[in-house]
Amino acid sequence: MSKMSEIDLIAQGVADHMKELLYDTVEWQIADQPVNGDDYNAIHSYVMFLATEKLYTEIYSNYKQNTITIG
C-alpha cells in the first residue's frame, strides 16, 4: 500500500469519527429548540453543515498559510 493510500485511510477514519461526534454534539446543542420531526431534522442538518463549513474554512486557511507551494 502506498503512503498516500495509508494517509487516505487514516483521514477517512478520522472523518468518520468526527462525523459521529459532530452529529451527537449538534443533537445535544439543539436539544432545547422547540421543534420536532422534519423541522428538527432540517435544523440538525443545517447546523451540521454550518459547523462543517466553519471548520473547513478555518482549517483550510491555516493549511494555506503553512504550506509552501513548489513549482
PyMOL Python script that loads the backbone (N, CA, C, O; Angstrom):
from pymol import cmd

cmd.read_pdbstr("""\
ATOM      1  N   MET A   1       0.850  -1.177   0.000  1.00  0.00           N
ATOM      2  CA  MET A   1       0.000   0.000   0.000  1.00  0.00           C
ATOM      3  C   MET A   1       0.894   1.238   0.000  1.00  0.00           C
ATOM      4  O   MET A   1       1.856   1.322   0.764  1.00  0.00           O
ATOM      5  N   SER A   2       0.571   2.179  -0.851  1.00  0.00           N
ATOM      6  CA  SER A   2       1.375   3.392  -0.928  1.00  0.00           C
ATOM      7  C   SER A   2       1.139   4.270   0.304  1.00  0.00           C
ATOM      8  O   SER A   2       0.146   4.118   1.015  1.00  0.00           O
ATOM      9  N   LYS A   3       2.059   5.172   0.529  1.00  0.00           N
ATOM     10  CA  LYS A   3       1.967   6.069   1.680  1.00  0.00           C
ATOM     11  C   LYS A   3       0.702   6.939   1.594  1.00  0.00           C
ATOM     12  O   LYS A   3       0.044   7.179   2.606  1.00  0.00           O
ATOM     13  N   MET A   4       0.365   7.408   0.380  1.00  0.00           N
ATOM     14  CA  MET A   4      -0.837   8.233   0.219  1.00  0.00           C
ATOM     15  C   MET A   4      -2.101   7.426   0.506  1.00  0.00           C
ATOM     16  O   MET A   4      -3.056   7.955   1.075  1.00  0.00           O
ATOM     17  N   SER A   5      -2.116   6.158   0.118  1.00  0.00           N
ATOM     18  CA  SER A   5      -3.275   5.311   0.411  1.00  0.00           C
ATOM     19  C   SER A   5      -3.433   5.126   1.913  1.00  0.00           C
ATOM     20  O   SER A   5      -4.551   5.134   2.429  1.00  0.00           O
ATOM     21  N   GLU A   6      -2.333   4.961   2.606  1.00  0.00           N
ATOM     22  CA  GLU A   6      -2.375   4.822   4.061  1.00  0.00           C
ATOM     23  C   GLU A   6      -2.897   6.104   4.697  1.00  0.00           C
ATOM     24  O   GLU A   6      -3.731   6.064   5.602  1.00  0.00           O
ATOM     25  N   ILE A   7      -2.399   7.241   4.217  1.00  0.00           N
ATOM     26  CA  ILE A   7      -2.837   8.529   4.755  1.00  0.00           C
ATOM     27  C   ILE A   7      -4.310   8.746   4.462  1.00  0.00           C
ATOM     28  O   ILE A   7      -5.039   9.255   5.314  1.00  0.00           O
ATOM     29  N   ASP A   8      -4.765   8.369   3.268  1.00  0.00           N
ATOM     30  CA  ASP A   8      -6.185   8.493   2.927  1.00  0.00           C
ATOM     31  C   ASP A   8      -7.056   7.641   3.844  1.00  0.00           C
ATOM     32  O   ASP A   8      -8.125   8.081   4.267  1.00  0.00           O
ATOM     33  N   LEU A   9      -6.609   6.432   4.151  1.00  0.00           N
ATOM     34  CA  LEU A   9      -7.371   5.571   5.065  1.00  0.00           C
ATOM     35  C   LEU A   9      -7.446   6.167   6.463  1.00  0.00           C
ATOM     36  O   LEU A   9      -8.493   6.129   7.111  1.00  0.00           O
ATOM     37  N   ILE A  10      -6.340   6.709   6.915  1.00  0.00           N
ATOM     38  CA  ILE A  10      -6.318   7.359   8.231  1.00  0.00           C
ATOM     39  C   ILE A  10      -7.277   8.543   8.235  1.00  0.00           C
ATOM     40  O   ILE A  10      -8.076   8.704   9.158  1.00  0.00           O
ATOM     41  N   ALA A  11      -7.190   9.377   7.184  1.00  0.00           N
ATOM     42  CA  ALA A  11      -8.055  10.556   7.095  1.00  0.00           C
ATOM     43  C   ALA A  11      -9.528  10.154   7.058  1.00  0.00           C
ATOM     44  O   ALA A  11     -10.363  10.818   7.673  1.00  0.00           O
ATOM     45  N   GLN A  12      -9.856   9.073   6.344  1.00  0.00           N
ATOM     46  CA  GLN A  12     -11.244   8.620   6.285  1.00  0.00           C
ATOM     47  C   GLN A  12     -11.724   8.160   7.654  1.00  0.00           C
ATOM     48  O   GLN A  12     -12.858   8.440   8.044  1.00  0.00           O
ATOM     49  N   GLY A  13     -10.867   7.455   8.383  1.00  0.00           N
ATOM     50  CA  GLY A  13     -11.233   7.028   9.732  1.00  0.00           C
ATOM     51  C   GLY A  13     -11.469   8.207  10.655  1.00  0.00           C
ATOM     52  O   GLY A  13     -12.413   8.204  11.446  1.00  0.00           O
ATOM     53  N   VAL A  14     -10.612   9.218  10.557  1.00  0.00           N
ATOM     54  CA  VAL A  14     -10.776  10.423  11.364  1.00  0.00           C
ATOM     55  C   VAL A  14     -12.075  11.128  10.973  1.00  0.00           C
ATOM     56  O   VAL A  14     -12.833  11.554  11.844  1.00  0.00           O
ATOM     57  N   ALA A  15     -12.336  11.256   9.667  1.00  0.00           N
ATOM     58  CA  ALA A  15     -13.559  11.917   9.194  1.00  0.00           C
ATOM     59  C   ALA A  15     -14.810  11.185   9.686  1.00  0.00           C
ATOM     60  O   ALA A  15     -15.774  11.819  10.114  1.00  0.00           O
ATOM     61  N   ASP A  16     -14.792   9.861   9.627  1.00  0.00           N
ATOM     62  CA  ASP A  16     -15.931   9.079  10.107  1.00  0.00           C
ATOM     63  C   ASP A  16     -16.174   9.328  11.593  1.00  0.00           C
ATOM     64  O   ASP A  16     -17.314   9.497  12.024  1.00  0.00           O
ATOM     65  N   HIS A  17     -15.117   9.349  12.353  1.00  0.00           N
ATOM     66  CA  HIS A  17     -15.230   9.580  13.794  1.00  0.00           C
ATOM     67  C   HIS A  17     -15.726  10.996  14.083  1.00  0.00           C
ATOM     68  O   HIS A  17     -16.588  11.197  14.939  1.00  0.00           O
ATOM     69  N   MET A  18     -15.176  11.972  13.365  1.00  0.00           N
ATOM     70  CA  MET A  18     -15.598  13.361  13.555  1.00  0.00           C
ATOM     71  C   MET A  18     -17.076  13.540  13.203  1.00  0.00           C
ATOM     72  O   MET A  18     -17.779  14.306  13.861  1.00  0.00           O
ATOM     73  N   LYS A  19     -17.546  12.845  12.181  1.00  0.00           N
ATOM     74  CA  LYS A  19     -18.951  12.955  11.785  1.00  0.00           C
ATOM     75  C   LYS A  19     -19.860  12.450  12.901  1.00  0.00           C
ATOM     76  O   LYS A  19     -20.884  13.067  13.195  1.00  0.00           O
ATOM     77  N   GLU A  20     -19.492  11.337  13.519  1.00  0.00           N
ATOM     78  CA  GLU A  20     -20.275  10.801  14.639  1.00  0.00           C
ATOM     79  C   GLU A  20     -20.289  11.786  15.804  1.00  0.00           C
ATOM     80  O   GLU A  20     -21.337  12.039  16.399  1.00  0.00           O
ATOM     81  N   LEU A  21     -19.117  12.341  16.128  1.00  0.00           N
ATOM     82  CA  LEU A  21     -19.039  13.311  17.222  1.00  0.00           C
ATOM     83  C   LEU A  21     -19.841  14.569  16.905  1.00  0.00           C
ATOM     84  O   LEU A  21     -20.534  15.106  17.769  1.00  0.00           O
ATOM     85  N   LEU A  22     -19.744  15.031  15.667  1.00  0.00           N
ATOM     86  CA  LEU A  22     -20.478  16.224  15.263  1.00  0.00           C
ATOM     87  C   LEU A  22     -21.979  15.978  15.359  1.00  0.00           C
ATOM     88  O   LEU A  22     -22.718  16.823  15.864  1.00  0.00           O
ATOM     89  N   TYR A  23     -22.425  14.838  14.882  1.00  0.00           N
ATOM     90  CA  TYR A  23     -23.856  14.500  14.930  1.00  0.00           C
ATOM     91  C   TYR A  23     -24.363  14.557  16.372  1.00  0.00           C
ATOM     92  O   TYR A  23     -25.384  15.183  16.656  1.00  0.00           O
ATOM     93  N   ASP A  24     -23.644  13.903  17.270  1.00  0.00           N
ATOM     94  CA  ASP A  24     -24.057  13.866  18.675  1.00  0.00           C
ATOM     95  C   ASP A  24     -23.988  15.248  19.322  1.00  0.00           C
ATOM     96  O   ASP A  24     -24.863  15.612  20.108  1.00  0.00           O
ATOM     97  N   THR A  25     -22.954  16.012  18.994  1.00  0.00           N
ATOM     98  CA  THR A  25     -22.786  17.348  19.569  1.00  0.00           C
ATOM     99  C   THR A  25     -23.898  18.279  19.106  1.00  0.00           C
ATOM    100  O   THR A  25     -24.443  19.037  19.908  1.00  0.00           O
ATOM    101  N   VAL A  26     -24.238  18.231  17.833  1.00  0.00           N
ATOM    102  CA  VAL A  26     -25.331  19.062  17.320  1.00  0.00           C
ATOM    103  C   VAL A  26     -26.636  18.653  17.986  1.00  0.00           C
ATOM    104  O   VAL A  26     -27.430  19.510  18.374  1.00  0.00           O
ATOM    105  N   GLU A  27     -26.861  17.372  18.117  1.00  0.00           N
ATOM    106  CA  GLU A  27     -28.070  16.874  18.786  1.00  0.00           C
ATOM    107  C   GLU A  27     -28.183  17.463  20.188  1.00  0.00           C
ATOM    108  O   GLU A  27     -29.255  17.903  20.604  1.00  0.00           O
ATOM    109  N   TRP A  28     -27.073  17.466  20.902  1.00  0.00           N
ATOM    110  CA  TRP A  28     -27.051  18.000  22.260  1.00  0.00           C
ATOM    111  C   TRP A  28     -27.267  19.510  22.256  1.00  0.00           C
ATOM    112  O   TRP A  28     -28.011  20.030  23.087  1.00  0.00           O
ATOM    113  N   GLN A  29     -26.624  20.215  21.329  1.00  0.00           N
ATOM    114  CA  GLN A  29     -26.707  21.673  21.296  1.00  0.00           C
ATOM    115  C   GLN A  29     -28.095  22.195  20.921  1.00  0.00           C
ATOM    116  O   GLN A  29     -28.493  23.267  21.377  1.00  0.00           O
ATOM    117  N   ILE A  30     -28.828  21.460  20.106  1.00  0.00           N
ATOM    118  CA  ILE A  30     -30.148  21.949  19.680  1.00  0.00           C
ATOM    119  C   ILE A  30     -31.295  21.282  20.436  1.00  0.00           C
ATOM    120  O   ILE A  30     -32.459  21.446  20.071  1.00  0.00           O
ATOM    121  N   ALA A  31     -30.974  20.545  21.468  1.00  0.00           N
ATOM    122  CA  ALA A  31     -31.999  19.800  22.214  1.00  0.00           C
ATOM    123  C   ALA A  31     -33.098  20.699  22.769  1.00  0.00           C
ATOM    124  O   ALA A  31     -34.241  20.262  22.900  1.00  0.00           O
ATOM    125  N   ASP A  32     -32.775  21.929  23.091  1.00  0.00           N
ATOM    126  CA  ASP A  32     -33.776  22.820  23.688  1.00  0.00           C
ATOM    127  C   ASP A  32     -34.556  23.635  22.656  1.00  0.00           C
ATOM    128  O   ASP A  32     -35.343  24.506  23.028  1.00  0.00           O
ATOM    129  N   GLN A  33     -34.349  23.367  21.378  1.00  0.00           N
ATOM    130  CA  GLN A  33     -35.109  24.068  20.341  1.00  0.00           C
ATOM    131  C   GLN A  33     -36.526  23.505  20.278  1.00  0.00           C
ATOM    132  O   GLN A  33     -36.718  22.290  20.315  1.00  0.00           O
ATOM    133  N   PRO A  34     -37.517  24.390  20.184  1.00  0.00           N
ATOM    134  CA  PRO A  34     -38.925  23.943  20.213  1.00  0.00           C
ATOM    135  C   PRO A  34     -39.413  23.431  18.856  1.00  0.00           C
ATOM    136  O   PRO A  34     -40.373  23.962  18.296  1.00  0.00           O
ATOM    137  N   VAL A  35     -38.753  22.406  18.337  1.00  0.00           N
ATOM    138  CA  VAL A  35     -39.152  21.829  17.043  1.00  0.00           C
ATOM    139  C   VAL A  35     -39.153  20.310  17.139  1.00  0.00           C
ATOM    140  O   VAL A  35     -38.513  19.725  18.013  1.00  0.00           O
ATOM    141  N   ASN A  36     -39.888  19.684  16.219  1.00  0.00           N
ATOM    142  CA  ASN A  36     -39.981  18.226  16.175  1.00  0.00           C
ATOM    143  C   ASN A  36     -39.960  17.762  14.728  1.00  0.00           C
ATOM    144  O   ASN A  36     -40.123  18.556  13.801  1.00  0.00           O
ATOM    145  N   GLY A  37     -39.760  16.478  14.553  1.00  0.00           N
ATOM    146  CA  GLY A  37     -39.902  15.848  13.245  1.00  0.00           C
ATOM    147  C   GLY A  37     -39.020  16.429  12.163  1.00  0.00           C
ATOM    148  O   GLY A  37     -37.810  16.577  12.336  1.00  0.00           O
ATOM    149  N   ASP A  38     -39.654  16.760  11.026  1.00  0.00           N
ATOM    150  CA  ASP A  38     -38.911  17.258   9.874  1.00  0.00           C
ATOM    151  C   ASP A  38     -38.191  18.572  10.172  1.00  0.00           C
ATOM    152  O   ASP A  38     -37.082  18.801   9.689  1.00  0.00           O
ATOM    153  N   ASP A  39     -38.825  19.432  10.968  1.00  0.00           N
ATOM    154  CA  ASP A  39     -38.180  20.701  11.307  1.00  0.00           C
ATOM    155  C   ASP A  39     -36.914  20.466  12.135  1.00  0.00           C
ATOM    156  O   ASP A  39     -35.894  21.119  11.913  1.00  0.00           O
ATOM    157  N   TYR A  40     -36.981  19.542  13.080  1.00  0.00           N
ATOM    158  CA  TYR A  40     -35.803  19.199  13.877  1.00  0.00           C
ATOM    159  C   TYR A  40     -34.700  18.656  12.978  1.00  0.00           C
ATOM    160  O   TYR A  40     -33.541  19.049  13.105  1.00  0.00           O
ATOM    161  N   ASN A  41     -35.061  17.750  12.069  1.00  0.00           N
ATOM    162  CA  ASN A  41     -34.066  17.178  11.161  1.00  0.00           C
ATOM    163  C   ASN A  41     -33.441  18.241  10.265  1.00  0.00           C
ATOM    164  O   ASN A  41     -32.244  18.198   9.981  1.00  0.00           O
ATOM    165  N   ALA A  42     -34.252  19.191   9.824  1.00  0.00           N
ATOM    166  CA  ALA A  42     -33.738  20.265   8.976  1.00  0.00           C
ATOM    167  C   ALA A  42     -32.754  21.140   9.745  1.00  0.00           C
ATOM    168  O   ALA A  42     -31.697  21.494   9.225  1.00  0.00           O
ATOM    169  N   ILE A  43     -33.100  21.486  10.978  1.00  0.00           N
ATOM    170  CA  ILE A  43     -32.189  22.300  11.798  1.00  0.00           C
ATOM    171  C   ILE A  43     -30.909  21.522  12.082  1.00  0.00           C
ATOM    172  O   ILE A  43     -29.810  22.068  11.991  1.00  0.00           O
ATOM    173  N   HIS A  44     -31.054  20.259  12.423  1.00  0.00           N
ATOM    174  CA  HIS A  44     -29.889  19.428  12.715  1.00  0.00           C
ATOM    175  C   HIS A  44     -28.960  19.366  11.508  1.00  0.00           C
ATOM    176  O   HIS A  44     -27.750  19.543  11.646  1.00  0.00           O
ATOM    177  N   SER A  45     -29.509  19.119  10.349  1.00  0.00           N
ATOM    178  CA  SER A  45     -28.698  19.040   9.131  1.00  0.00           C
ATOM    179  C   SER A  45     -28.027  20.371   8.824  1.00  0.00           C
ATOM    180  O   SER A  45     -26.858  20.409   8.440  1.00  0.00           O
ATOM    181  N   TYR A  46     -28.762  21.453   8.994  1.00  0.00           N
ATOM    182  CA  TYR A  46     -28.214  22.775   8.690  1.00  0.00           C
ATOM    183  C   TYR A  46     -27.091  23.149   9.653  1.00  0.00           C
ATOM    184  O   TYR A  46     -26.065  23.686   9.234  1.00  0.00           O
ATOM    185  N   VAL A  47     -27.281  22.871  10.929  1.00  0.00           N
ATOM    186  CA  VAL A  47     -26.232  23.169  11.904  1.00  0.00           C
ATOM    187  C   VAL A  47     -24.987  22.314  11.625  1.00  0.00           C
ATOM    188  O   VAL A  47     -23.862  22.800  11.737  1.00  0.00           O
ATOM    189  N   MET A  48     -25.193  21.046  11.262  1.00  0.00           N
ATOM    190  CA  MET A  48     -24.042  20.205  10.899  1.00  0.00           C
ATOM    191  C   MET A  48     -23.311  20.798   9.698  1.00  0.00           C
ATOM    192  O   MET A  48     -22.081  20.851   9.680  1.00  0.00           O
ATOM    193  N   PHE A  49     -24.061  21.241   8.704  1.00  0.00           N
ATOM    194  CA  PHE A  49     -23.459  21.851   7.524  1.00  0.00           C
ATOM    195  C   PHE A  49     -22.673  23.107   7.894  1.00  0.00           C
ATOM    196  O   PHE A  49     -21.520  23.260   7.492  1.00  0.00           O
ATOM    197  N   LEU A  50     -23.298  24.009   8.662  1.00  0.00           N
ATOM    198  CA  LEU A  50     -22.616  25.248   9.035  1.00  0.00           C
ATOM    199  C   LEU A  50     -21.370  24.987   9.861  1.00  0.00           C
ATOM    200  O   LEU A  50     -20.334  25.613   9.635  1.00  0.00           O
ATOM    201  N   ALA A  51     -21.458  24.077  10.808  1.00  0.00           N
ATOM    202  CA  ALA A  51     -20.300  23.762  11.643  1.00  0.00           C
ATOM    203  C   ALA A  51     -19.164  23.193  10.794  1.00  0.00           C
ATOM    204  O   ALA A  51     -18.000  23.543  10.986  1.00  0.00           O
ATOM    205  N   THR A  52     -19.510  22.321   9.862  1.00  0.00           N
ATOM    206  CA  THR A  52     -18.508  21.736   8.972  1.00  0.00           C
ATOM    207  C   THR A  52     -17.892  22.809   8.086  1.00  0.00           C
ATOM    208  O   THR A  52     -16.680  22.817   7.871  1.00  0.00           O
ATOM    209  N   GLU A  53     -18.713  23.708   7.575  1.00  0.00           N
ATOM    210  CA  GLU A  53     -18.227  24.792   6.717  1.00  0.00           C
ATOM    211  C   GLU A  53     -17.259  25.702   7.485  1.00  0.00           C
ATOM    212  O   GLU A  53     -16.212  26.086   6.964  1.00  0.00           O
ATOM    213  N   LYS A  54     -17.620  26.040   8.724  1.00  0.00           N
ATOM    214  CA  LYS A  54     -16.759  26.893   9.541  1.00  0.00           C
ATOM    215  C   LYS A  54     -15.441  26.188   9.866  1.00  0.00           C
ATOM    216  O   LYS A  54     -14.376  26.802   9.821  1.00  0.00           O
ATOM    217  N   LEU A  55     -15.519  24.914  10.189  1.00  0.00           N
ATOM    218  CA  LEU A  55     -14.313  24.147  10.482  1.00  0.00           C
ATOM    219  C   LEU A  55     -13.419  24.063   9.249  1.00  0.00           C
ATOM    220  O   LEU A  55     -12.207  24.253   9.346  1.00  0.00           O
ATOM    221  N   TYR A  56     -14.012  23.780   8.094  1.00  0.00           N
ATOM    222  CA  TYR A  56     -13.256  23.698   6.856  1.00  0.00           C
ATOM    223  C   TYR A  56     -12.565  25.025   6.549  1.00  0.00           C
ATOM    224  O   TYR A  56     -11.382  25.051   6.210  1.00  0.00           O
ATOM    225  N   THR A  57     -13.305  26.121   6.669  1.00  0.00           N
ATOM    226  CA  THR A  57     -12.738  27.439   6.373  1.00  0.00           C
ATOM    227  C   THR A  57     -11.537  27.728   7.258  1.00  0.00           C
ATOM    228  O   THR A  57     -10.509  28.207   6.779  1.00  0.00           O
ATOM    229  N   GLU A  58     -11.661  27.441   8.541  1.00  0.00           N
ATOM    230  CA  GLU A  58     -10.565  27.687   9.471  1.00  0.00           C
ATOM    231  C   GLU A  58      -9.360  26.790   9.176  1.00  0.00           C
ATOM    232  O   GLU A  58      -8.225  27.264   9.137  1.00  0.00           O
ATOM    233  N   ILE A  59      -9.607  25.520   8.972  1.00  0.00           N
ATOM    234  CA  ILE A  59      -8.519  24.582   8.715  1.00  0.00           C
ATOM    235  C   ILE A  59      -7.849  24.884   7.384  1.00  0.00           C
ATOM    236  O   ILE A  59      -6.622  24.851   7.288  1.00  0.00           O
ATOM    237  N   TYR A  60      -8.647  25.182   6.344  1.00  0.00           N
ATOM    238  CA  TYR A  60      -8.088  25.468   5.027  1.00  0.00           C
ATOM    239  C   TYR A  60      -7.231  26.725   5.062  1.00  0.00           C
ATOM    240  O   TYR A  60      -6.165  26.771   4.447  1.00  0.00           O
ATOM    241  N   SER A  61      -7.689  27.733   5.772  1.00  0.00           N
ATOM    242  CA  SER A  61      -6.928  28.974   5.898  1.00  0.00           C
ATOM    243  C   SER A  61      -5.580  28.707   6.568  1.00  0.00           C
ATOM    244  O   SER A  61      -4.546  29.187   6.104  1.00  0.00           O
ATOM    245  N   ASN A  62      -5.598  27.949   7.645  1.00  0.00           N
ATOM    246  CA  ASN A  62      -4.347  27.609   8.342  1.00  0.00           C
ATOM    247  C   ASN A  62      -3.442  26.764   7.460  1.00  0.00           C
ATOM    248  O   ASN A  62      -2.225  26.949   7.458  1.00  0.00           O
ATOM    249  N   TYR A  63      -4.027  25.841   6.713  1.00  0.00           N
ATOM    250  CA  TYR A  63      -3.257  24.978   5.822  1.00  0.00           C
ATOM    251  C   TYR A  63      -2.562  25.815   4.754  1.00  0.00           C
ATOM    252  O   TYR A  63      -1.375  25.628   4.488  1.00  0.00           O
ATOM    253  N   LYS A  64      -3.305  26.743   4.140  1.00  0.00           N
ATOM    254  CA  LYS A  64      -2.724  27.582   3.090  1.00  0.00           C
ATOM    255  C   LYS A  64      -1.602  28.463   3.634  1.00  0.00           C
ATOM    256  O   LYS A  64      -0.623  28.713   2.930  1.00  0.00           O
ATOM    257  N   GLN A  65      -1.726  28.930   4.857  1.00  0.00           N
ATOM    258  CA  GLN A  65      -0.700  29.788   5.455  1.00  0.00           C
ATOM    259  C   GLN A  65       0.563  29.004   5.787  1.00  0.00           C
ATOM    260  O   GLN A  65       1.656  29.569   5.807  1.00  0.00           O
ATOM    261  N   ASN A  66       0.423  27.715   6.046  1.00  0.00           N
ATOM    262  CA  ASN A  66       1.552  26.909   6.496  1.00  0.00           C
ATOM    263  C   ASN A  66       2.070  25.959   5.443  1.00  0.00           C
ATOM    264  O   ASN A  66       2.868  25.077   5.758  1.00  0.00           O
ATOM    265  N   THR A  67       1.637  26.111   4.184  1.00  0.00           N
ATOM    266  CA  THR A  67       2.048  25.224   3.108  1.00  0.00           C
ATOM    267  C   THR A  67       2.883  25.996   2.089  1.00  0.00           C
ATOM    268  O   THR A  67       2.526  27.102   1.683  1.00  0.00           O
ATOM    269  N   ILE A  68       3.971  25.407   1.695  1.00  0.00           N
ATOM    270  CA  ILE A  68       4.830  26.015   0.675  1.00  0.00           C
ATOM    271  C   ILE A  68       4.457  25.412  -0.678  1.00  0.00           C
ATOM    272  O   ILE A  68       4.416  24.193  -0.841  1.00  0.00           O
ATOM    273  N   THR A  69       4.187  26.292  -1.641  1.00  0.00           N
ATOM    274  CA  THR A  69       3.873  25.820  -2.993  1.00  0.00           C
ATOM    275  C   THR A  69       5.163  25.618  -3.757  1.00  0.00           C
ATOM    276  O   THR A  69       6.007  26.512  -3.817  1.00  0.00           O
ATOM    277  N   ILE A  70       5.312  24.442  -4.340  1.00  0.00           N
ATOM    278  CA  ILE A  70       6.509  24.129  -5.120  1.00  0.00           C
ATOM    279  C   ILE A  70       6.132  24.075  -6.594  1.00  0.00           C
ATOM    280  O   ILE A  70       5.146  23.443  -6.974  1.00  0.00           O
ATOM    281  N   GLY A  71       6.915  24.734  -7.403  1.00  0.00           N
ATOM    282  CA  GLY A  71       6.655  24.646  -8.836  1.00  0.00           C
ATOM    283  C   GLY A  71       6.506  25.925  -9.431  1.00  0.00           C
ATOM    284  O   GLY A  71       6.281  26.023 -10.637  1.00  0.00           O
TER     285      GLY A  71
END
""", "prot")
cmd.dss("prot")
cmd.show_as("cartoon", "prot")
cmd.util.cbc("prot")
cmd.orient("prot")
